[in-house]
Amino acid sequence: MVAGLAMLAALAAACDRNPDAERSPEGQQDGAVAAPAAAGFDCPPDRLLELDLAEWRRALPKAASDPGELGRLLAQAGMKAVEPDGEVSIETAELRPGEPRRADTLVQARFSYRDGAESLRAAVLRPLEKRDGAYCLLGDELSHDTESGEEPCLTEHTGPARELSWTQVIRPDRDTLVVHDAGGWCGGGPERGDRFSVEYWGVEQGRLVRYFEGVTYEAWYRSPSPPVQSTFGEVTWEGGWPKTLVYTRTVECSFEQEQEQEQEQAQGSCEPSEQTTRYRYRDGGYVAVSR
C-alpha cells in the first residue's frame, strides 16, 4: 500500500446535539444473520474503555504521523491499528437505543491513501452510567480495509468504499445502522468486476450484531468481454413496527454475438431468476419467513 493519507471531510460531531435533529436516514450468501443470545447487558472487563472522547477527537489527527501514538489512541477506542502517514478525519454520532438511557455513540476514523486504498475504523460505544469517561465497546465489526484496485470497474463511484448511515426499522425511536459497500476489482490483470452490497446492524443485549446482508449489484467479467451474469438486489420495508424486510434478488444473463465460442459454456453457468424473501424481526435478529 502506498503511504500518504489525504484528509477526508468529517461529517459533524453530533455527541452534544439533539439526537432527533439533523439526522441522515438511509434513503457470498445473502440473508439475515441471527443475533447471539445473551442474558442481559453487563460489560465484560475486556471491553471496558476509559476514554475522554472530546480529547480523543482532538488528539487523533495530530498523531497521524506517529504510528505508535496513533495505535495507542485507536486501541483506546477499541479500534485496530493502521499504518499512517498524514491526516485523518473523525466522525461521531449518537445512536438512539429506543429505551430510557443515554444514547450509544458511533465513532469513525477514516483514512485515505494515495494509491486509492482506504481504511475505516469504526466502533460503537456505550457510555456507562455514573462513570464519566467510561464506555463499553459494543463492537468494532464495522471497520473496513480496501486495497488499491478493489473498486468498481463497471460503475462510476466517487464516494468511500464503505459508508455508514442509520435508519429506523424496529422502533421509531431506535436507530439501525446501514452499511453501504462499493467494491470489486479494477486493478492489474484482465479480471474486472463490481460488487455493491448493503448491511443492517443493530445493538442487541449489549453487542453489535448484523441483521441482514445482501448484494445490490454484482457482475464479474474478463476484459474485454462484457459480463455474462449480472445480479441485482433491492431491499424494501413494509408493515408496522418492527418493519418487515423484503429482499428481491434478480439474476440477468447476457450472451453477446461475439462470445459465440464461449456461449455454450456461459449458458450452462448462468440461469436467469428472480426471488423475493421476507425477513421479520424475532429474538434480536431478522429471520427469513417466506420465499
Buried (B, 14 or more C-beta within 10 A) or exposed (E): BEEEBEBBEBBEBBBEEEBEEEBBEBEEEBBBBBBEEEEEBEBEEEBBBEBEBEEBBEBBBEBBEEBEBBBEBBEBBBBEBBEBBBBBBBBBBBBBBBEEEEBBBBBBBBBBBBEBBBBBBBBBBBBBEEEEEBBBBBBBBBBBBBBBBBBBBBEEBEEBBBEBBBBBBBBEEBBBBBBBBBBBBBBEEEBBBBBBBBBBBBBBBBBBBBBBBBBBBBBBBBEEBBBBBBBBBBBEEEEEEBBBBBBBBBBBBBEEEEBEEBBEEBEEEBEEEEEEBBBBBEEBBBBBEEE
